[in-house]
Amino acid sequence: MKKNKINGFTLFEMLVVISIIAILSALISVSFSAAQKKARDSKRLQDMKELQSAAEQFYSLNNFIYPAGTNAPTDWTANSQVVLDIFPKDPKGVGWTNYVYNIATTYCACAAMESRSNGNSDGICAFGSGTGTTGPYYCVKSQQ
């Protein structure tokens, strides 16, 4: 009698391999998602510092007056010099909290952070010195 030898994988072996691939892809997607959140928070922090720098430059060029405007002014021009040509937008885009810019005699600008540890305020523009606190917002305020 001759035995027929069938080459291939059994159903059990295929299920084990598919399960391992599914577990690995789930772990990779979770770590990738965390890296994306960290990168977006880094961009928000950079935008707030850029906004603060532009407001202070505007202040010194425009007779000690901060730029007025809404949450999305088109540009800030002081003495024919464009200080900020495009108001920054949140990297997450539609459906996410836009940057908040409030002005009176001073200004305060805030961005909602995805990681609580990256913030410096629990409320929009409701912080004292901005140091030593954590919260869902990262805020910058006037230096003058």
C-alpha positions as CSV (number, residue, x, y, z in Angstrom):
1,M,0.0,0.0,0.0
2,K,1.1,3.4,-0.9
3,K,0.4,6.4,1.4
4,N,-0.6,9.7,-0.1
5,K,1.4,12.5,1.5
6,I,-0.4,15.9,1.4
7,N,1.8,18.9,1.7
8,G,0.3,22.0,3.3
9,F,-0.8,23.4,6.6
10,T,-3.5,22.1,8.8
11,L,-6.5,24.3,9.8
12,F,-5.2,24.6,13.3
13,E,-1.7,25.9,12.1
14,M,-3.4,28.5,9.9
15,L,-5.6,29.7,12.8
16,V,-2.5,30.0,15.1
17,V,-0.7,32.1,12.5
18,I,-3.7,34.3,11.8
19,S,-4.1,34.9,15.5
20,I,-0.5,35.9,16.0
21,I,-0.7,38.3,13.1
22,A,-3.9,39.9,14.5
23,I,-2.3,40.4,17.9
24,L,0.8,42.0,16.5
25,S,-1.1,44.3,14.2
26,A,-3.3,45.4,17.2
27,L,-0.2,46.2,19.2
28,I,1.4,48.2,16.4
29,S,-1.7,50.2,15.7
30,V,-2.0,51.2,19.4
31,S,1.6,52.4,19.6
32,F,1.2,54.2,16.3
33,S,-1.9,56.0,17.6
34,A,0.0,57.1,20.7
35,A,2.8,58.5,18.6
36,Q,0.3,60.4,16.5
37,K,-1.2,62.0,19.6
38,K,2.2,63.0,20.8
39,A,3.2,64.5,17.5
40,R,-0.1,66.6,17.3
41,D,0.5,67.9,20.9
42,S,4.0,68.8,19.9
43,K,2.7,70.8,16.9
44,R,0.1,72.5,19.1
45,L,2.8,73.6,21.6
46,Q,4.9,74.9,18.7
47,D,2.0,76.8,17.3
48,M,1.2,78.5,20.6
49,K,4.9,79.6,21.0
50,E,4.8,80.9,17.5
51,L,1.6,82.8,18.2
52,Q,3.1,84.2,21.3
53,S,6.2,85.3,19.5
54,A,4.2,87.0,16.7
55,A,2.0,88.8,19.2
56,E,5.0,90.1,21.1
57,Q,6.6,91.3,17.9
58,F,3.4,93.0,16.8
59,Y,3.2,94.6,20.2
60,S,6.7,96.1,19.9
61,L,6.1,97.3,16.2
62,N,2.6,98.7,16.7
63,N,3.0,101.2,19.5
64,F,2.5,98.7,22.3
65,I,-0.9,97.4,21.2
66,Y,-1.6,93.7,20.8
67,P,-3.3,92.5,17.6
68,A,-7.1,92.5,17.7
69,G,-9.1,89.9,16.0
70,T,-11.2,86.8,16.4
71,N,-10.0,83.2,16.8
72,A,-8.8,83.1,13.2
73,P,-7.5,86.6,12.1
74,T,-6.3,86.6,8.5
75,D,-2.9,88.3,9.2
76,W,-1.2,90.6,11.6
77,T,0.5,93.5,9.9
78,A,2.3,96.2,11.9
79,N,3.9,99.2,10.3
80,S,3.7,97.5,6.8
81,Q,5.4,94.4,8.2
82,V,3.5,91.1,8.2
83,V,4.2,89.6,11.6
84,L,1.8,86.6,11.2
85,D,0.5,85.8,7.7
86,I,-1.7,82.8,8.5
87,F,-3.3,82.1,11.9
88,P,-2.3,78.5,12.9
89,K,-5.0,75.7,12.9
90,D,-5.2,72.6,15.0
91,P,-3.5,69.6,13.4
92,K,-6.4,67.3,14.1
93,G,-8.6,69.4,11.9
94,V,-12.4,69.3,11.6
95,G,-14.3,68.3,14.7
96,W,-11.5,69.2,17.1
97,T,-11.2,72.3,19.3
98,N,-9.7,75.3,17.4
99,Y,-7.1,77.5,18.9
100,V,-8.6,80.2,21.1
101,Y,-7.2,83.8,21.0
102,N,-8.7,86.3,23.5
103,I,-7.7,89.9,23.6
104,A,-8.3,92.9,25.8
105,T,-5.3,94.9,27.0
106,T,-3.5,91.7,27.1
107,Y,-3.9,88.4,25.2
108,C,-4.2,84.8,25.9
109,A,-4.0,82.0,23.4
110,C,-4.9,78.3,24.2
111,A,-4.8,75.0,22.4
112,A,-6.6,71.8,23.6
113,M,-4.1,69.0,24.2
114,E,-4.8,65.3,23.7
115,S,-2.5,64.3,26.6
116,R,-3.3,65.9,29.9
117,S,0.4,65.9,30.9
118,N,1.2,68.2,28.0
119,G,-1.0,71.1,29.2
120,N,-0.4,73.9,31.6
121,S,-4.0,75.0,32.3
122,D,-7.2,73.4,33.4
123,G,-9.3,76.2,31.9
124,I,-8.9,78.3,28.8
125,C,-6.9,81.4,29.7
126,A,-7.6,80.8,33.4
127,F,-4.1,80.3,34.8
128,G,-1.8,82.4,36.8
129,S,1.9,82.0,35.9
130,G,1.3,79.0,33.7
131,T,3.9,76.9,35.5
132,G,3.5,73.8,37.7
133,T,0.0,72.9,36.6
134,T,-1.2,70.3,34.2
135,G,-4.4,70.3,32.2
136,P,-6.1,69.7,28.9
137,Y,-5.0,73.1,27.6
138,Y,-1.7,74.6,26.8
139,C,-1.9,78.4,27.0
140,V,0.4,81.3,26.4
141,K,-0.3,84.9,27.5
142,S,1.1,88.4,27.0
143,Q,4.6,89.0,28.3
144,Q,4.0,92.7,29.0
